[in-house]
């Protein structure tokens, strides 16, 4: 099957995306913690740029289209940044003192109700 020269970058981009997919899967098994997250984000950024410049064809698009694409990705970055800032600043591991020191009943034979 012969491919024309205009389809060659699309096939190479698809091949690159498959290689980056394999790298993402390998990263999940090899790295863990902060390093794994950083490597995974770098791979995801590479995938994003590949899709933007090859499949969306932003290199040959008018400047207004490029501006709209950049504004969309900037807004996405802002939303992810705010979500992560909210997540990291919450006290997820804090336990209120009343809950931690309250003694639970050991037997339920006799329950007394107040009138």
C-alpha positions, 0 to 999 in steps of 0.5 A: 500500500503506497502512501502519498507524501501528504499522509506520511506525517500523519502515519509518523505522528500515529507511530509516535503516539503509539510509542509515547503510549508504550512509554506511559505504560512503562512509566507506570510500572517503573517510576512511582511517586513524584518522579513518576508523575513528572515523567508522565506529565512530560510524556503527556505534554509531548503527546499534546504537542504532537496532536496540536502540530500534526493533527490540528495542523496549527503550523499552517493555520491562521494566527487567529486559530493559533491564538484560540488554541493557545488560549484554550490550552492556557485555560486548561492549564489554569483549571488544572493548576487551581484544582491541584492547588485546592487539593494540596492545601486541604487538610485531608489527614487531619482528624478532629479531636472529638472524633479521635478521643470519643469512646465507643460503647463495647456492648449494645445489650442495654440502650438507655434513652433520655426522655 
